[in-house]
Amino acid sequence: MTYSPTHAPNAAPVAPAPPGQYAPAKVLHKLLTEGQSGRLILSDPNDASVQWCVYFGGGQIHFAGSLMGQQERLTYLFNRAGGGETPKVEFSGSSDYQMVYDYWRSHRLPLNGLREILSTLTQDALVQFLAVPQGVIKYQSSIGLDPLLLSVPFRQLLMPIRDTISQWGQLKADVSSPFLRPQLDDYEACLKLVWNDNELCQQLQEVTSLMRDNLTIYEVATRLSVDALTVSRFLQPLVQSGGVSFNRYQTPKVAKRPTVVCVDDSPTIQQFVKLSLESSGYSVLSFLDPTQVIDQLRAEQPVVILMDIEMPSMDGYELCRMARQVETLRPVPIVMLTGREGIIDRVRARMAGCTAYLTKPFNPKELLELVQKLAQSQPASSL
């Protein structure tokens, strides 16, 4: 049976998408067919705090995951796999792909074991991605994975999960994602639906008792040792009866995102830095003209400053020296982004007050890890 890229298999026809929204399956199918590479990010139209992503290239799927909730999802999937063990890695500021990679390295698992785990994670995320009728989608053509550990034909990943996609598609109107947090509103209304079935009454009691902990559906499923689809199908009629409602996965944060300033006269580098850092929780301010930066730096108080050495109106050495003369900017780490690799250039950068030195070309992982390290510690020279 041929998979229709416009909606989930066997699901009801999809209504025209609202302005700014697209059918995720249709967009992914088009990009794969064209042989494009990059990453798609889907924002859940019912909960903007939930985002799914798919990495692909050369007509193959490289990975799919979530951009939040990694701890809940990985715990659930590892328990479903029978391991009963959660990756012992830092969850904050990292991706689920990196978490699993670090887990694989620390536990010295065979490579085929790692690929099985990545395939399971990918299929779970693809189910949610493809079951959404329409959503806000961002395509990032310059984002990839390093190292690339999985490359599988779309159809090979799709075939085993077709029915699951269809079943989730039928739930989406009431249960938009397994990251929702169910809450009990009217126990009597719920009880009326199950009162004549002892087994369902027992399940109702178990599920509603867990709601007091404000758990996601993933977490409820983990506690009950069942799959998230089973929990969601149980909740759907309770939601329709008014007995249960959902809290969003994450209340929008008021706290300001940490700011990274990038001073570089290349729009390409500016775009690369934004794509590399903003998906990991940083706000990136870009400046093409270094002569206009110092006053902005005083106002923004960034956690890290990135600057090119070779700029037409003022080089990075001079800008770095000027920044170090401002009292509030002295403790802020400054990273030189440059194609120069000579020892003399490194010495000049250190004398100007530079904290670290990153040679072009560099990859997103390299940049992110350096920014995270400098943002979380006192500046110290790493030249």
C-alpha positions in Angstrom: 0.0 0.0 0.0 1.4 3.4 -1.0 1.9 5.9 1.9 0.2 9.2 1.2 2.5 12.1 2.2 -0.5 14.4 2.9 -1.7 12.6 6.0 -1.3 9.6 8.3 -2.2 6.2 6.8 -5.9 5.3 7.0 -6.6 8.6 8.8 -9.4 10.9 7.9 -8.7 13.4 5.1 -6.9 16.5 6.3 -8.5 19.9 6.2 -6.7 22.8 4.5 -3.9 24.0 6.7 -4.3 27.3 8.5 -2.0 30.1 7.3 1.6 29.4 8.3 0.9 25.7 8.9 1.8 22.7 6.7 1.3 19.0 6.7 4.5 17.6 8.2 4.3 14.3 6.3 3.9 16.1 3.0 6.9 18.5 3.7 9.2 15.6 4.7 8.2 13.5 1.8 8.9 16.4 -0.6 12.4 17.1 0.8 13.3 13.4 0.8 12.2 13.0 -2.8 14.3 16.1 -3.8 17.3 14.7 -2.1 17.6 17.7 0.3 19.6 17.6 3.5 19.1 19.2 6.9 16.6 19.3 9.8 12.9 19.8 10.0 11.5 21.2 13.3 7.7 20.8 14.0 6.0 22.9 16.7 2.9 21.2 18.1 0.0 23.5 17.1 -1.7 22.7 20.4 1.3 23.2 22.7 4.1 25.5 21.5 6.4 24.1 24.2 6.5 20.7 22.4 8.8 20.4 19.3 9.8 17.4 17.2 12.7 17.3 14.8 13.8 15.0 11.9 17.3 14.9 10.4 17.7 13.6 6.9 19.9 13.7 3.8 20.3 11.9 0.5 16.8 10.5 0.7 17.6 8.8 4.0 16.4 9.5 7.6 19.4 10.1 9.9 17.5 10.6 13.2 14.2 11.9 14.7 13.7 13.1 18.2 12.3 15.8 20.5 13.9 19.2 21.3 12.6 19.0 24.9 11.5 16.4 27.5 14.5 14.1 26.7 14.6 12.7 30.2 10.9 11.7 30.3 11.1 10.2 26.8 14.4 8.4 27.1 13.3 6.9 30.4 10.1 5.6 28.9 11.8 4.2 25.8 14.6 2.5 27.7 12.1 0.9 30.0 10.0 -0.2 27.0 13.1 -1.8 25.5 13.4 -3.9 28.6 16.6 -2.4 29.9 15.0 -0.6 32.8 17.9 1.8 32.8 18.2 5.5 32.0 21.3 7.0 30.3 23.5 8.4 33.0 24.3 11.7 31.2 23.6 15.3 31.8 20.2 16.1 30.3 20.4 19.9 30.4 21.7 21.7 27.3 22.1 18.5 25.2 20.1 16.6 22.6 18.6 13.2 22.9 21.0 12.1 20.1 24.0 13.2 22.0 22.7 11.7 25.2 22.4 8.3 23.6 25.8 8.6 21.9 27.4 9.5 25.3 25.6 6.6 26.9 26.8 4.2 24.2 30.4 5.3 24.6 30.4 5.2 28.5 28.8 1.7 28.5 31.0 0.4 25.6 28.0 -1.1 23.8 28.4 -2.6 20.3 27.7 -0.2 17.4 24.7 -2.3 16.2 23.2 -1.8 19.7 23.5 1.9 19.4 21.9 1.9 16.0 19.0 -0.1 17.3 18.4 2.4 20.1 18.6 5.3 17.6 16.1 3.6 15.3 13.7 3.1 18.2 14.0 6.7 19.2 13.5 7.8 15.6 10.4 5.7 15.1 8.8 7.0 18.3 9.4 10.6 17.2 8.3 9.9 13.6 5.0 8.6 14.9 4.3 11.9 16.6 5.7 14.0 13.7 3.7 12.2 11.0 0.5 12.0 13.0 0.1 15.8 13.3 -2.2 17.0 10.5 -0.8 20.5 10.3 1.8 22.4 12.3 4.4 25.2 12.2 7.5 23.8 10.4 11.0 25.2 10.2 13.5 23.8 7.6 17.2 24.2 8.5 19.3 23.1 5.5 22.7 23.6 7.2 22.1 21.5 10.3 23.3 17.9 10.5 24.6 15.3 12.9 28.1 14.7 14.0 28.9 11.9 14.1 26.4 10.5 11.7 25.5 7.0 13.0 22.3 6.2 11.3 21.1 6.4 7.7 17.9 4.4 6.9 15.4 4.6 4.0 12.2 6.3 5.1 10.0 3.4 4.0 12.0 1.0 6.1 11.4 3.0 9.2 7.8 3.8 8.3 6.4 0.3 7.6 6.5 -1.0 11.2 4.8 2.1 12.6 2.1 2.8 10.0 -0.7 1.5 12.2 0.6 3.4 15.3 0.7 6.6 13.2 -2.9 6.1 12.2 -4.0 5.4 15.8 -2.2 8.5 17.1 -3.8 10.5 14.3 -7.2 9.5 15.6 -6.3 10.7 19.1 -4.7 14.1 18.2 -7.8 16.1 18.5 -8.1 15.1 22.2 -4.5 14.0 23.1 -2.1 16.1 21.1 1.1 14.5 22.4 2.6 12.1 25.0 4.2 15.2 26.6 0.8 16.4 27.9 0.2 16.3 31.7 -3.3 14.9 32.5 -5.1 16.3 35.5 -8.3 15.1 37.1 -11.3 17.6 36.9 -14.3 15.4 37.7 -13.9 11.9 39.1 -17.6 11.2 39.0 -17.7 11.9 35.3 -14.9 9.5 34.8 -16.4 6.8 37.0 -19.6 6.9 35.0 -17.7 5.7 31.9 -16.2 2.6 33.6 -18.4 1.8 36.6 -19.7 -1.5 35.1 -16.2 -2.9 34.3 -14.0 -3.8 37.3 -10.8 -3.9 35.3 -11.4 -0.4 33.9 -12.3 0.9 37.4 -8.9 -0.4 38.6 -7.1 1.2 35.7 -9.0 4.5 36.4 -7.8 4.4 40.0 -4.2 3.8 39.0 -4.1 6.5 36.4 -5.9 9.2 38.4 -3.7 8.5 41.4 -0.6 9.3 39.3 -2.2 12.6 38.1 -1.5 14.1 41.5 2.2 14.2 40.6 1.7 16.3 37.4 3.3 13.6 35.2 3.5 13.5 31.5 1.8 10.7 29.6 5.3 9.3 29.0 5.9 9.2 32.7 2.4 7.7 33.5 3.1 5.0 30.9 6.5 4.3 32.5 5.0 4.0 36.0 2.3 1.6 34.7 4.7 -0.4 32.5 2.5 0.1 29.4 3.0 2.1 26.2 2.0 5.7 25.9 -0.5 5.0 23.2 -2.5 2.7 25.6 -2.5 5.4 28.2 -3.7 8.0 25.7 -6.5 5.8 24.3 -7.6 5.2 27.9 -7.6 9.0 28.6 -9.4 10.0 25.4 -13.0 9.3 26.5 -12.3 10.7 29.9 -11.2 14.0 28.2 -14.3 13.9 26.0 -16.5 13.5 29.1 -15.0 16.5 30.8 -13.5 14.4 33.6 -9.9 14.9 32.6 -8.0 17.8 31.0 -4.4 18.5 30.2 -1.7 20.9 31.3 0.9 21.9 28.8 4.2 20.2 28.9 5.9 23.4 29.9 4.6 26.7 31.0 6.4 29.5 28.9 9.3 30.7 30.9 9.6 34.4 31.9 13.3 34.1 32.5 15.5 35.6 29.8 17.5 33.2 27.7 21.2 33.6 28.0 22.6 35.9 25.3 25.5 35.2 23.1 26.8 38.1 21.0 28.4 37.3 17.6 30.4 40.0 15.9 31.3 38.9 12.3 31.0 40.7 9.0 30.0 37.4 7.3 26.2 36.8 7.2 26.9 33.2 6.5 28.8 32.8 9.8 26.1 34.8 11.6 23.4 32.4 10.3 25.6 29.3 11.2 26.0 30.6 14.8 22.3 31.2 15.2 21.3 27.8 14.0 24.0 26.2 16.2 23.1 27.9 19.4 19.4 29.0 19.4 18.0 25.5 19.3 19.9 24.8 22.5 18.4 27.7 24.5 20.6 30.7 23.7 19.6 34.0 22.3 22.1 35.1 19.6 22.6 38.8 18.8 24.4 39.4 15.5 26.5 42.4 14.6 28.1 42.9 11.2 29.8 46.2 12.1 32.2 46.0 15.1 32.2 49.8 15.5 28.6 49.8 16.8 29.0 47.0 19.3 30.4 48.3 22.6 27.3 50.2 23.8 25.1 47.2 22.9 27.4 44.9 24.9 27.1 47.1 27.9 23.3 46.9 27.7 22.9 43.2 26.9 25.5 41.7 29.3 26.1 38.5 27.2 27.3 35.3 28.7 29.8 34.8 25.8 31.1 37.1 23.1 32.1 35.6 19.7 34.1 37.8 17.3 36.0 37.5 14.1 39.6 38.7 13.9 39.5 39.9 10.3 36.9 42.6 9.8 37.2 45.7 7.5 36.4 48.6 9.9 38.0 47.2 13.1 39.8 43.9 13.7 38.9 41.5 16.5 42.1 42.4 18.5 41.1 46.0 18.8 37.5 45.2 19.6 38.6 42.7 22.3 40.9 45.3 23.9 38.0 47.9 23.9 35.7 45.3 25.6 38.2 44.6 28.3 38.4 48.3 29.2 34.7 48.2 30.1 34.4 47.1 33.8 31.2 45.1 33.3 32.6 43.2 30.3 35.9 42.2 31.8 34.6 38.8 33.2 32.7 37.9 30.0 34.5 35.2 28.0 35.5 36.3 24.5 36.1 33.7 21.7 38.0 34.6 18.5 36.5 33.0 15.4 39.1 32.9 12.7 40.8 31.0 9.9 44.2 32.0 11.3 46.0 29.1 13.0 49.5 30.6 13.7 51.1 30.8 17.1 51.6 34.6 16.7 47.9 35.1 16.1 47.1 33.1 19.3 49.6 35.2 21.3 48.1 38.4 19.9 44.6 37.3 20.8 45.7 36.4 24.4 47.4 39.7 24.8 44.2 41.5 23.7 42.2 39.7 26.4 40.7 36.8 24.4 39.5 33.8 26.4 39.4 31.1 23.7 40.2 30.6 20.1 38.1 28.6 17.6 39.5 28.0 14.1 37.2 28.1 11.1 35.7 25.9 9.8 34.2 24.5 13.0 31.1 22.3 13.4 27.9 23.1 15.5 28.8 20.6 18.2 32.3 22.2 18.7 30.8 25.7 19.0 28.0 24.7 21.3 30.3 22.7 23.7 32.7 25.7 23.9 29.9 28.2 24.6 28.3 26.0 27.2 31.7 25.4 28.9 32.5 29.2 29.0 29.0 30.3 30.0 29.0 28.0 33.0 32.4 28.8 34.4 34.7 31.7 35.1 36.7 32.8 32.0 40.1 31.3 31.7 42.5 31.3 28.8 42.3 28.2 26.7 44.6 29.3 23.9 
